[in-house]
Amino acid sequence: MSTSTEISAPAGREPTAEVPPPASRPRPGRRTDRVAYLFLLPWFTGLLLLTAAPLLGSLYLSFTKFNLLQSPRWNGFGNYVKMFTDDPRYLQSLKVTFIYVALTVPLQLGFALAVAVMLNRPMRGMALYRSIYYIPSLLGGSVAIAVIWGQLFDDDGVLNAFLAFFGVGGRSWISNPDTALYTLVLLNIWQFGSPMVIFLAGLKQIPQELYDAASVDGANAWRRFWSVTVPLLTPIIFFNVVLQIIQAFQAFTPAYVVSGGSGGPSDSTLFYTLYLYQQGFANLNMGYASAMAWVLLLIIAIFTLINFGLARRWVYYEDR
Amino acid sequence: MTTLQHAPAARRRTRRWLTHLALIAGTLIMVYPLLWMVGGSFKDESDIFSQLNPFPSSLDPRSYIAGWTATDPTFTRFYINSMLIAVLAVAGNVIACTLTAYAFARLEFRGKKVFFAIMLSSIMLPAHALLIPQYVLFFHLGWVNTYLPLVVPKFLATDAFFIFLMVQFIRTIPRTLDEAAMIDGCGKVRIFSRIILPLTGPVLITTMIFTFIWTYNDFFSQLIYLSYPSSETVPVALRRFVDATGNSSYGQLLAMSVLSLVPTFIVFLLAQRRIVEGIATTGLKG
């Protein structure tokens, strides 16, 4: 190997700037480990065949009409034009998804932060509370929970039984287009456990001295939260916002299961990815589905860039 | 020193009780849907919806027995499918991601920085942008309705997140260990297998846990690639169960829902601390 020859460089030679002294590490970037390409072979193959080629492939297909069985026919910007001018269901899926993102991200993170603050004190049973609040987050993405959610909010579901107890007449929240989406929002808020765990880890990093100093200055708990906790937690809030937005745009399972794959009632739970699935795999409009995928990619990229752009204004890093 | 000294003891105690009260109330709300599901799976059909009390009067396993065999093939088949896919995916991720991570963390090669940036950005890439061409590829390979589309990508290190996790971890292993081994005549391959790999235990376990949970719950890919009843996994079968049994057997539906959560729950019980740490330190989606 090249490295071993470097180490046993002939003795007595004047050490120059180019030749590192024997015991030191060879400078990075100056040598190549040929065996690296062997280690990277699986990843390179995957990158080429399963990431790069499909990414470009879906861009190409987005300009075609394609039904999997016949070869793609060039369609120019046809798919994109149709989406925004001639497809009310597409616009509906955009609307549903934006409402979902706009509601779930702040509400879920708000709950996560509030509960994390409550749990972040030396207290008996804290670990148990943390586990219990976390469990829905672990199980919530599954088909089983979506099935249960459908039952809880159905006509004869538990929510209505509960409301009847107080003499309030219920209705089927799942099969009503005005409320169906909000039951799914609730399902996502219920899964605030994993951002909560991230917040808890962040809260533990905030030095107690800062709180003590703030109370000496007469700040009450509310003031301490806004003036100490929140500023020092902004990097973690930012991280969670970026992550949750990306994930919320791609939500699929709950809408699919609760609506039986239709996005109903009246397309009120027609999530973007659900409509993409319908177009691509139920109708075999794979060109159209590819165009939808690229628009989703752009939407997510734009939101992520906006997030990073805005971060300069509100995210506080101690080392700056 | 602490802020609490400012508050009188009595007020402090009241506040602590209020916190516990709020947390317990929250616990009840959080857990109720799960309790209702588990309780309902043991109840008579007629009692599932009419009772708010989640606890059944007796532990009647009828719904479990009937639900397990209500489909053709039975849930035994679906569990075998799910477990096989999850175990193979775990193996694939562990093997392919460690190899890749070692190269990025310890080896020098041309274009390393660029490839590292590409690897990082592929973490954020929404899967939908790759979906259709991947499906076309697997379709032409004749892999649709086999496990291969769900498993082979893992052996090609497509879960870049775990590569990143491992690179971060390997960087914390002191390089003096590599150098000592090198002086003893070890090549890069042996340094990997003798020095690095044995020391990556914690991050390997995190990778295994999350690969298992994510693969087991990955409804979307399984829905797309597995459409023969005999190739279906637990989530896909459960989803079809909703249609197949209709309104007639909610008990069975609840029982099978409960069972479908058992594998994830067992992993949680076994590895609770590591899961929580994994999320806290890396932001893994739980």
Chai-1 contact restraints between the chains, C-beta under 6 A:
chainA,res_idxA,chainB,res_idxB,connection_type,confidence,min_distance_angstrom,max_distance_angstrom,comment,restraint_id
A,M1,B,G187,contact,1.0,0.0,6.0,A-B,restraint_1
A,P28,B,E108,contact,1.0,0.0,6.0,A-B,restraint_2
A,R31,B,E108,contact,1.0,0.0,6.0,A-B,restraint_3
A,T32,B,E108,contact,1.0,0.0,6.0,A-B,restraint_4
A,T32,B,F109,contact,1.0,0.0,6.0,A-B,restraint_5
A,D33,B,L107,contact,1.0,0.0,6.0,A-B,restraint_6
A,D33,B,E108,contact,1.0,0.0,6.0,A-B,restraint_7
A,D33,B,K188,contact,1.0,0.0,6.0,A-B,restraint_8
A,V35,B,K188,contact,1.0,0.0,6.0,A-B,restraint_9
A,A36,B,A103,contact,1.0,0.0,6.0,A-B,restraint_10
A,A36,B,L107,contact,1.0,0.0,6.0,A-B,restraint_11
A,A36,B,F109,contact,1.0,0.0,6.0,A-B,restraint_12
A,F39,B,L99,contact,1.0,0.0,6.0,A-B,restraint_13
A,F39,B,Y102,contact,1.0,0.0,6.0,A-B,restraint_14
A,F39,B,A103,contact,1.0,0.0,6.0,A-B,restraint_15
A,L40,B,A103,contact,1.0,0.0,6.0,A-B,restraint_16
A,P42,B,A96,contact,1.0,0.0,6.0,A-B,restraint_17
A,P42,B,L156,contact,1.0,0.0,6.0,A-B,restraint_18
A,P42,B,A157,contact,1.0,0.0,6.0,A-B,restraint_19
A,W43,B,T100,contact,1.0,0.0,6.0,A-B,restraint_20
A,W43,B,A157,contact,1.0,0.0,6.0,A-B,restraint_21
A,T45,B,L156,contact,1.0,0.0,6.0,A-B,restraint_22
A,G46,B,L156,contact,1.0,0.0,6.0,A-B,restraint_23
A,G46,B,A157,contact,1.0,0.0,6.0,A-B,restraint_24
A,G46,B,T158,contact,1.0,0.0,6.0,A-B,restraint_25
A,L50,B,P153,contact,1.0,0.0,6.0,A-B,restraint_26
A,L50,B,T158,contact,1.0,0.0,6.0,A-B,restraint_27
A,T51,B,S122,contact,1.0,0.0,6.0,A-B,restraint_28
A,P54,B,L130,contact,1.0,0.0,6.0,A-B,restraint_29
A,P54,B,P133,contact,1.0,0.0,6.0,A-B,restraint_30
A,P54,B,Q134,contact,1.0,0.0,6.0,A-B,restraint_31
A,L55,B,A129,contact,1.0,0.0,6.0,A-B,restraint_32
A,L55,B,L130,contact,1.0,0.0,6.0,A-B,restraint_33
A,G57,B,P133,contact,1.0,0.0,6.0,A-B,restraint_34
A,S58,B,A129,contact,1.0,0.0,6.0,A-B,restraint_35
A,S58,B,I132,contact,1.0,0.0,6.0,A-B,restraint_36
A,S58,B,P133,contact,1.0,0.0,6.0,A-B,restraint_37
A,L61,B,I132,contact,1.0,0.0,6.0,A-B,restraint_38
A,Y129,B,L23,contact,1.0,0.0,6.0,A-B,restraint_39
A,I132,B,T27,contact,1.0,0.0,6.0,A-B,restraint_40
A,Y133,B,M30,contact,1.0,0.0,6.0,A-B,restraint_41
A,P136,B,M30,contact,1.0,0.0,6.0,A-B,restraint_42
A,S137,B,G286,contact,1.0,0.0,6.0,A-B,restraint_43
A,L138,B,F268,contact,1.0,0.0,6.0,A-B,restraint_44
A,L138,B,G286,contact,1.0,0.0,6.0,A-B,restraint_45
A,L139,B,L261,contact,1.0,0.0,6.0,A-B,restraint_46
A,G141,B,N217,contact,1.0,0.0,6.0,A-B,restraint_47
A,S142,B,N217,contact,1.0,0.0,6.0,A-B,restraint_48
A,V143,B,F219,contact,1.0,0.0,6.0,A-B,restraint_49
A,V143,B,P235,contact,1.0,0.0,6.0,A-B,restraint_50
A,V143,B,L238,contact,1.0,0.0,6.0,A-B,restraint_51
A,V143,B,R239,contact,1.0,0.0,6.0,A-B,restraint_52
A,A144,B,S257,contact,1.0,0.0,6.0,A-B,restraint_53
A,A144,B,S260,contact,1.0,0.0,6.0,A-B,restraint_54
A,A144,B,L261,contact,1.0,0.0,6.0,A-B,restraint_55
A,V147,B,S257,contact,1.0,0.0,6.0,A-B,restraint_56
A,I148,B,P33,contact,1.0,0.0,6.0,A-B,restraint_57
A,I148,B,M37,contact,1.0,0.0,6.0,A-B,restraint_58
A,D156,B,F49,contact,1.0,0.0,6.0,A-B,restraint_59
A,A161,B,L52,contact,1.0,0.0,6.0,A-B,restraint_60
A,S194,B,I279,contact,1.0,0.0,6.0,A-B,restraint_61
A,S194,B,G286,contact,1.0,0.0,6.0,A-B,restraint_62
A,V197,B,V276,contact,1.0,0.0,6.0,A-B,restraint_63
A,V197,B,I279,contact,1.0,0.0,6.0,A-B,restraint_64
A,V197,B,A280,contact,1.0,0.0,6.0,A-B,restraint_65
A,I198,B,A280,contact,1.0,0.0,6.0,A-B,restraint_66
A,I198,B,G283,contact,1.0,0.0,6.0,A-B,restraint_67
A,A201,B,A280,contact,1.0,0.0,6.0,A-B,restraint_68
A,Y211,B,T3,contact,1.0,0.0,6.0,A-B,restraint_69
A,S215,B,T3,contact,1.0,0.0,6.0,A-B,restraint_70
A,Q250,B,P126,contact,1.0,0.0,6.0,A-B,restraint_71
A,F252,B,F220,contact,1.0,0.0,6.0,A-B,restraint_72
A,T253,B,F219,contact,1.0,0.0,6.0,A-B,restraint_73
A,V257,B,R239,contact,1.0,0.0,6.0,A-B,restraint_74
A,G280,B,I132,contact,1.0,0.0,6.0,A-B,restraint_75
A,M286,B,I132,contact,1.0,0.0,6.0,A-B,restraint_76
A,A289,B,I132,contact,1.0,0.0,6.0,A-B,restraint_77
A,S290,B,I132,contact,1.0,0.0,6.0,A-B,restraint_78
A,A293,B,H128,contact,1.0,0.0,6.0,A-B,restraint_79
A,A293,B,A129,contact,1.0,0.0,6.0,A-B,restraint_80
A,L296,B,H128,contact,1.0,0.0,6.0,A-B,restraint_81
A,L297,B,P126,contact,1.0,0.0,6.0,A-B,restraint_82
A,L297,B,A129,contact,1.0,0.0,6.0,A-B,restraint_83
A,I300,B,P126,contact,1.0,0.0,6.0,A-B,restraint_84
